Amino acid sequence: MPKLDRLDLRILAHLQKNARVTNVELADAVGLSASPCLVRVKRLEKAGYILGYGADIQLRKLGDTTMIFTEMTLADHRTQDFLRFENAIRAVDEVIECHLVSGGYDYMLKFITRSIQHYQEIIEELLARNIGIEKYFSYVVIKSVFVKRHYPLEKFFRT
């Protein structure tokens, strides 16, 4: 992995806020000329710092959906139990995040579904598949006050 410097962090910070920026605009924003900026971006992509580029979709405009955070606890805690659960949950399209966490439960999942009924159908199917779920607790999101789509990289990593 190449060592990142302050210009690399500036590039990453700028790209995560506006991935459609032209190379010339990006170079201006970070204080480089266009050619060295493009070389750095390509190097960051190749090294895996940039995973991809995509559109940030306004889901509400497409129709009603429900966001639910779910705490899940597994019945057993062997390596194969975690792997079985993770492999099964990875295939559920409505699960958009899955985190192994410390504390009173094992996983925190984020679901986006058509409705509460749709969510319940998914949960019932997961329980029927016997992937090791002992218990779960659901938290329906009433309102998202804000969602940040970028990380404060320059505050985390000082070079």
KOLSE-926145 format. One record per atom (N, C-alpha, C, CB): x, y, z; residue number from 1. Coordinates in steps of 0.2 Angstrom, whole numbers. Glycine has a CB too. Example, Ala and Ser with C-alpha at 12.3 -4.5 7.8 and 13.67 -1.06 7.14 Angstrom:
<pts>
PT     X     Y     Z  nr
PT    66   -28    39   1
PT    62   -22    39   1
PT    66   -16    39   1
PT    57   -22    45   1
PT    64   -11    35   2
PT    68    -5    36   2
PT    64     0    39   2
PT    70    -3    29   2
</pts>
This chain:
<pts>
PT     X     Y     Z  nr
PT     4    -6     0   1
PT     0     0     0   1
PT     4     6     0   1
PT    -5     0     6   1
PT     3    11    -5   2
PT     7    17    -5   2
PT     5    21     1   2
PT     6    21   -11   2
PT    10    25     4   3
PT     9    29    10   3
PT     5    35     7   3
PT    15    31    14   3
PT     0    37    10   4
PT    -4    43     8   4
PT    -1    49    11   4
PT   -12    42    10   4
PT    -1    55     7   5
PT     1    61    10   5
PT    -5    66    10   5
PT     6    64     6   5
PT    -5    72    12   6
PT   -10    77    13   6
PT   -14    78     6   6
PT    -8    83    16   6
PT   -10    78     1   7
PT   -14    79    -6   7
PT   -18    73    -8   7
PT    -8    80   -11   7
PT   -16    67    -6   8
PT   -20    61    -7   8
PT   -26    61    -3   8
PT   -16    54    -5   8
PT   -26    63     3   9
PT   -31    64     8   9
PT   -36    69     5   9
PT   -29    66    15   9
PT   -33    75     2  10
PT   -38    80     0  10
PT   -42    77    -7  10
PT   -33    86    -2  10
PT   -38    74   -11  11
PT   -41    71   -17  11
PT   -47    66   -14  11
PT   -36    67   -21  11
PT   -46    62   -10  12
PT   -51    57    -7  12
PT   -57    61    -4  12
PT   -48    52    -2  12
PT   -55    66     0  13
PT   -60    70     3  13
PT   -65    73    -2  13
PT   -57    75     8  13
PT   -62    76    -7  14
PT   -65    80   -12  14
PT   -69    75   -17  14
PT   -61    84   -17  14
PT   -67    69   -19  15
PT   -70    64   -23  15
PT   -76    61   -19  15
PT   -65    59   -25  15
PT   -76    60   -13  16
PT   -81    57    -9  16
PT   -87    62    -9  16
PT   -80    55    -2  16
PT   -86    68    -9  17
PT   -91    73    -9  17
PT   -94    75   -16  17
PT   -89    80    -6  17
PT   -90    74   -22  18
PT   -92    75   -28  18
PT   -88    71   -33  18
PT   -91    83   -30  18
PT   -90    65   -34  19
PT   -86    60   -39  19
PT   -87    62   -46  19
PT   -89    53   -38  19
PT   -91    66   -48  20
PT   -92    68   -55  20
PT   -88    74   -57  20
PT   -99    70   -56  20
PT   -84    77   -52  21
PT   -79    82   -54  21
PT   -74    80   -59  21
PT   -75    84   -47  21
PT   -73    85   -63  22
PT   -68    84   -69  22
PT   -61    84   -65  22
PT   -68    89   -74  22
PT   -56    80   -69  23
PT   -49    80   -66  23
PT   -47    87   -65  23
PT   -45    76   -71  23
PT   -48    92   -70  24
PT   -45    99   -70  24
PT   -48   102   -63  24
PT   -47   103   -76  24
PT   -55   101   -62  25
PT   -58   104   -56  25
PT   -55   101   -50  25
PT   -66   103   -56  25
PT   -54    95   -50  26
PT   -51    91   -44  26
PT   -44    94   -43  26
PT   -51    84   -45  26
PT   -40    94   -48  27
PT   -33    97   -47  27
PT   -33   104   -45  27
PT   -30    97   -54  27
PT   -38   108   -47  28
PT   -38   115   -44  28
PT   -40   115   -37  28
PT   -43   119   -48  28
PT   -45   111   -35  29
PT   -47   110   -28  29
PT   -42   108   -23  29
PT   -53   106   -28  29
PT   -37   104   -25  30
PT   -32   101   -21  30
PT   -25   104   -22  30
PT   -32    93   -22  30
PT   -25   109   -27  31
PT   -18   112   -27  31
PT   -13   108   -31  31
PT   -15   114   -21  31
PT   -15   105   -36  32
PT   -11   101   -41  32
PT   -12   103   -48  32
PT   -11    94   -40  32
PT    -8   102   -53  33
PT    -9   102   -60  33
PT   -13    96   -62  33
PT    -3   103   -64  33
PT   -16    96   -68  34
PT   -20    90   -70  34
PT   -17    84   -70  34
PT   -24    92   -76  34
PT   -11    84   -73  35
PT    -8    77   -75  35
PT    -6    74   -68  35
PT    -2    78   -79  35
PT    -2    77   -64  36
PT    -1    73   -57  36
PT    -7    71   -53  36
PT     4    78   -53  36
PT   -12    75   -54  37
PT   -18    74   -50  37
PT   -21    67   -53  37
PT   -23    79   -51  37
PT   -21    67   -59  38
PT   -24    61   -62  38
PT   -20    54   -61  38
PT   -24    61   -70  38
PT   -13    55   -61  39
PT    -9    50   -59  39
PT   -10    48   -51  39
PT    -1    52   -59  39
PT   -12    52   -47  40
PT   -13    51   -40  40
PT   -20    47   -39  40
PT   -13    57   -36  40
PT   -25    50   -43  41
PT   -31    46   -43  41
PT   -31    39   -45  41
PT   -37    50   -47  41
PT   -27    38   -51  42
PT   -27    31   -53  42
PT   -23    27   -48  42
PT   -23    31   -60  42
PT   -18    30   -45  43
PT   -14    26   -40  43
PT   -19    24   -34  43
PT    -8    30   -38  43
PT   -23    29   -32  44
PT   -28    27   -26  44
PT   -33    22   -28  44
PT   -31    34   -24  44
PT   -35    22   -35  45
PT   -40    17   -37  45
PT   -36    10   -37  45
PT   -42    19   -44  45
PT   -30    10   -40  46
PT   -27     4   -41  46
PT   -25     1   -34  46
PT   -20     5   -45  46
PT   -24     5   -29  47
PT   -22     3   -22  47
PT   -28     1   -18  47
PT   -18     8   -19  47
PT   -34     2   -21  48
PT   -40     0   -17  48
PT   -43     5   -12  48
PT   -39    -6   -14  48
PT   -40    11   -12  49
PT   -43    16    -8  49
PT   -49    19   -10  49
PT   -38    22    -7  49
PT   -50    19   -17  50
PT   -57    21   -20  50
PT   -60    14   -22  50
PT   -55    26   -26  50
PT   -66    13   -20  51
PT   -69     7   -21  51
PT   -73     7   -27  51
PT   -73     4   -15  51
PT   -76    13   -29  52
PT   -80    14   -35  52
PT   -83    21   -35  52
PT   -85     9   -35  52
PT   -87    22   -40  53
PT   -91    28   -40  53
PT   -98    27   -42  53
PT   -88    33   -46  53
PT  -102    31   -39  54
PT  -109    29   -40  54
PT  -114    35   -39  54
PT  -112    23   -36  54
PT  -120    34   -40  55
PT  -125    40   -39  55
PT  -128    39   -33  55
PT  -131    39   -45  55
PT  -129    44   -29  56
PT  -133    45   -23  56
PT  -140    46   -24  56
PT  -130    50   -18  56
PT  -144    40   -24  57
PT  -151    40   -26  57
PT  -156    43   -20  57
PT  -153    33   -28  57
PT  -161    47   -22  58
PT  -166    50   -18  58
PT  -171    45   -18  58
PT  -168    57   -20  58
PT  -171    40   -13  59
PT  -176    34   -13  59
PT  -183    36   -12  59
PT  -174    29    -7  59
PT  -184    42    -8  60
PT  -191    44    -7  60
PT  -195    46   -13  60
PT  -191    50    -2  60
PT  -191    48   -18  61
PT  -194    50   -25  61
PT  -196    44   -29  61
PT  -189    54   -29  61
PT  -194    39   -27  62
PT  -196    33   -31  62
PT  -202    29   -28  62
PT  -190    28   -31  62
PT  -203    31   -21  63
PT  -209    28   -18  63
PT  -207    27   -10  63
PT  -211    21   -21  63
PT  -212    24    -7  64
PT  -212    23     0  64
PT  -207    17     2  64
PT  -218    22     3  64
PT  -203    18     7  65
PT  -199    12     9  65
PT  -198    13    17  65
PT  -191    12     6  65
PT  -196     8    20  66
PT  -195     8    27  66
PT  -188     6    29  66
PT  -200     3    30  66
PT  -185    10    33  67
PT  -178     8    35  67
PT  -179     5    42  67
PT  -173    15    35  67
PT  -175     0    44  68
PT  -175    -4    50  68
PT  -168    -6    52  68
PT  -180   -10    50  68
PT  -166    -4    58  69
PT  -160    -6    61  69
PT  -162   -12    65  69
PT  -156    -1    65  69
PT  -158   -18    65  70
PT  -160   -24    68  70
PT  -153   -26    72  70
PT  -162   -29    63  70
PT  -154   -28    78  71
PT  -149   -31    82  71
PT  -150   -38    82  71
PT  -149   -28    90  71
PT  -145   -42    80  72
PT  -146   -50    80  72
PT  -141   -53    84  72
PT  -145   -52    72  72
PT  -143   -58    88  73
PT  -139   -62    92  73
PT  -139   -69    89  73
PT  -141   -62    99  73
PT  -133   -72    89  74
PT  -133   -79    86  74
PT  -133   -84    92  74
PT  -126   -80    83  74
PT  -136   -90    91  75
PT  -136   -95    96  75
PT  -130   -97    98  75
PT  -141  -101    94  75
PT  -125   -98    94  76
PT  -118  -101    95  76
PT  -113   -96    92  76
PT  -117  -108    92  76
PT  -107   -97    95  77
PT  -102   -92    93  77
PT   -95   -95    91  77
PT  -101   -87    99  77
PT   -96  -100    87  78
PT   -90  -103    84  78
PT   -89  -100    78  78
PT   -91  -111    83  78
PT   -83  -100    75  79
PT   -81   -97    69  79
PT   -86   -99    63  79
PT   -74   -99    67  79
PT   -87  -105    63  80
PT   -92  -108    57  80
PT   -99  -105    58  80
PT   -92  -115    57  80
PT  -101  -103    64  81
PT  -108  -100    65  81
PT  -108   -93    63  81
PT  -109  -100    73  81
PT  -102   -89    64  82
PT  -102   -82    61  82
PT  -102   -83    54  82
PT   -96   -79    64  82
PT   -98   -87    51  83
PT   -97   -88    43  83
PT  -104   -90    40  83
PT   -92   -93    42  83
PT  -107   -94    43  84
PT  -114   -97    40  84
PT  -119   -91    40  84
PT  -117  -102    44  84
PT  -119   -87    46  85
PT  -123   -81    46  85
PT  -122   -76    41  85
PT  -123   -78    53  85
PT  -115   -74    41  86
PT  -113   -69    36  86
PT  -114   -71    29  86
PT  -106   -67    38  86
PT  -113   -77    27  87
PT  -114   -79    20  87
PT  -121   -79    18  87
PT  -111   -86    19  87
PT  -125   -81    23  88
PT  -133   -80    22  88
PT  -135   -73    21  88
PT  -136   -84    27  88
PT  -133   -69    26  89
PT  -136   -62    26  89
PT  -133   -58    20  89
PT  -134   -59    33  89
PT  -127   -60    18  90
PT  -124   -56    12  90
PT  -129   -57     6  90
PT  -117   -59    11  90
PT  -132   -62     6  91
PT  -137   -63     0  91
PT  -143   -60     0  91
PT  -137   -71    -1  91
PT  -145   -57     6  92
PT  -152   -53     6  92
PT  -151   -46     4  92
PT  -154   -53    14  92
PT  -154   -45    -2  93
PT  -153   -38    -5  93
PT  -156   -33    -1  93
PT  -157   -38   -12  93
PT  -161   -34     3  94
PT  -163   -28     8  94
PT  -159   -27    13  94
PT  -170   -30    10  94
PT  -154   -31    15  95
PT  -149   -29    20  95
PT  -143   -25    17  95
PT  -146   -36    24  95
PT  -143   -19    18  96
PT  -138   -14    15  96
PT  -132   -13    19  96
PT  -141    -8    13  96
PT  -132   -15    26  97
PT  -126   -15    30  97
PT  -127   -20    35  97
PT  -126    -8    34  97
PT  -121   -23    37  98
PT  -121   -28    42  98
PT  -114   -27    45  98
PT  -121   -36    39  98
PT  -115   -26    52  99
PT  -109   -25    56  99
PT  -108   -30    62  99
PT  -109   -18    59  99
PT  -103   -33    63 100
PT  -101   -37    69 100
PT   -99   -32    74 100
PT   -96   -43    67 100
PT  -103   -32    80 101
PT  -102   -27    85 101
PT  -100   -30    92 101
PT  -108   -23    85 101
PT   -97   -26    96 102
PT   -97   -29   103 102
PT  -103   -26   107 102
PT   -90   -26   106 102
PT  -104   -29   113 103
PT  -109   -27   117 103
PT  -114   -33   118 103
PT  -113   -21   114 103
PT  -120   -31   119 104
PT  -126   -36   121 104
PT  -128   -40   115 104
PT  -131   -32   124 104
PT  -126   -39   109 105
PT  -128   -43   103 105
PT  -123   -44    99 105
PT  -135   -40   100 105
PT  -124   -48    93 106
PT  -118   -49    89 106
PT  -117   -45    83 106
PT  -118   -56    87 106
PT  -123   -43    80 107
PT  -123   -40    73 107
PT  -128   -34    73 107
PT  -125   -45    67 107
PT  -127   -29    70 108
PT  -131   -23    69 108
PT  -132   -23    61 108
PT  -129   -16    71 108
PT  -138   -24    59 109
PT  -140   -24    52 109
PT  -144   -18    50 109
PT  -144   -30    50 109
PT  -144   -16    44 110
PT  -148   -10    42 110
PT  -152   -13    36 110
PT  -144    -4    40 110
PT  -159   -13    36 111
PT  -163   -15    31 111
PT  -166    -9    28 111
PT  -168   -20    34 111
PT  -168   -10    21 112
PT  -172    -5    18 112
PT  -177   -10    14 112
PT  -168    -1    12 112
PT  -184    -9    16 113
PT  -189   -13    14 113
PT  -195    -9    11 113
PT  -191   -18    19 113
PT  -199   -12     8 114
PT  -205    -9     5 114
PT  -210    -7    11 114
PT  -209   -14     0 114
PT  -210   -11    16 115
PT  -215   -10    21 115
PT  -213   -14    28 115
PT  -222   -12    19 115
PT  -216   -13    33 116
PT  -215   -17    39 116
PT  -217   -24    37 116
PT  -219   -14    45 116
PT  -222   -25    34 117
PT  -224   -32    32 117
PT  -219   -36    28 117
PT  -231   -32    28 117
PT  -216   -32    23 118
PT  -210   -35    19 118
PT  -204   -37    24 118
PT  -208   -29    14 118
PT  -203   -32    28 119
PT  -197   -34    33 119
PT  -199   -40    37 119
PT  -196   -28    38 119
PT  -205   -41    39 120
PT  -207   -46    43 120
PT  -206   -53    39 120
PT  -214   -46    46 120
PT  -208   -52    33 121
PT  -207   -58    29 121
PT  -200   -60    28 121
PT  -210   -57    22 121
PT  -196   -56    27 122
PT  -188   -57    27 122
PT  -186   -60    33 122
PT  -184   -50    25 122
PT  -188   -57    39 123
PT  -186   -60    45 123
PT  -188   -67    46 123
PT  -188   -56    51 123
PT  -194   -68    44 124
PT  -197   -75    45 124
PT  -193   -80    41 124
PT  -205   -75    43 124
PT  -192   -78    35 125
PT  -188   -82    30 125
PT  -181   -84    33 125
PT  -187   -79    23 125
PT  -178   -79    36 126
PT  -171   -80    39 126
PT  -171   -84    45 126
PT  -168   -73    41 126
PT  -176   -84    49 127
PT  -177   -88    55 127
PT  -179   -95    52 127
PT  -183   -86    59 127
PT  -182   -96    47 128
PT  -184  -103    44 128
PT  -178  -106    41 128
PT  -190  -102    39 128
PT  -173  -102    39 129
PT  -167  -105    36 129
PT  -162  -108    41 129
PT  -164  -100    31 129
PT  -163  -107    47 130
PT  -159  -109    52 130
PT  -152  -107    51 130
PT  -160  -117    52 130
PT  -150  -101    51 131
PT  -144   -98    50 131
PT  -140   -96    57 131
PT  -144   -93    45 131
PT  -143   -98    62 132
PT  -140   -97    69 132
PT  -143   -91    73 132
PT  -133   -96    68 132
PT  -149   -88    70 133
PT  -151   -82    74 133
PT  -155   -85    80 133
PT  -156   -78    69 133
PT  -153   -82    86 134
PT  -156   -84    92 134
PT  -162   -79    94 134
PT  -151   -84    98 134
PT  -160   -73    93 135
PT  -165   -67    94 135
PT  -163   -61    90 135
PT  -165   -66   102 135
PT  -168   -57    89 136
PT  -167   -51    86 136
PT  -172   -45    89 136
PT  -168   -52    78 136
PT  -169   -39    88 137
PT  -173   -33    90 137
PT  -173   -28    84 137
PT  -170   -30    97 137
PT  -179   -26    83 138
PT  -180   -21    77 138
PT  -181   -14    79 138
PT  -186   -24    73 138
PT  -178    -9    76 139
PT  -179    -2    77 139
PT  -181     1    70 139
PT  -173     1    80 139
PT  -188     3    70 140
PT  -190     6    64 140
PT  -188    13    64 140
PT  -198     5    63 140
PT  -185    16    58 141
PT  -183    23    58 141
PT  -189    27    56 141
PT  -178    24    53 141
PT  -191    32    60 142
PT  -197    36    59 142
PT  -195    42    55 142
PT  -199    39    66 142
PT  -189    45    56 143
PT  -186    50    52 143
PT  -178    50    52 143
PT  -189    57    55 143
PT  -175    51    47 144
PT  -168    52    46 144
PT  -166    59    47 144
PT  -165    48    40 144
PT  -164    61    52 145
PT  -162    68    53 145
PT  -157    71    48 145
PT  -160    70    60 145
PT  -152    67    48 146
PT  -147    68    42 146
PT  -143    61    41 146
PT  -142    74    44 146
PT  -140    61    35 147
PT  -136    55    34 147
PT  -130    58    30 147
PT  -139    50    29 147
PT  -124    57    33 148
PT  -118    60    30 148
PT  -115    54    25 148
PT  -112    62    35 148
PT  -113    57    19 149
PT  -111    52    14 149
PT  -104    52    13 149
PT  -115    53     7 149
PT  -100    56    18 150
PT   -93    57    17 150
PT   -90    56    24 150
PT   -91    63    13 150
PT   -84    55    24 151
PT   -80    54    30 151
PT   -76    60    31 151
PT   -76    48    31 151
PT   -74    63    37 152
PT   -70    69    38 152
PT   -63    66    38 152
PT   -72    72    45 152
PT   -60    64    32 153
PT   -54    61    32 153
PT   -48    65    35 153
PT   -52    59    25 153
PT   -48    71    33 154
PT   -42    76    35 154
PT   -42    77    43 154
PT   -43    83    32 154
PT   -48    75    46 155
PT   -48    75    54 155
PT   -46    69    57 155
PT   -55    77    56 155
PT   -47    63    53 156
PT   -45    57    55 156
PT   -37    55    54 156
PT   -49    51    52 156
PT   -35    57    49 157
PT   -28    55    47 157
PT   -24    62    45 157
PT   -28    51    40 157
PT   -20    63    49 158
PT   -15    69    48 158
PT    -9    67    46 158
PT   -15    73    55 158
PT    -7    70    40 159
PT     0    68    37 159
PT     4    74    37 159
PT    -1    66    30 159
</pts>
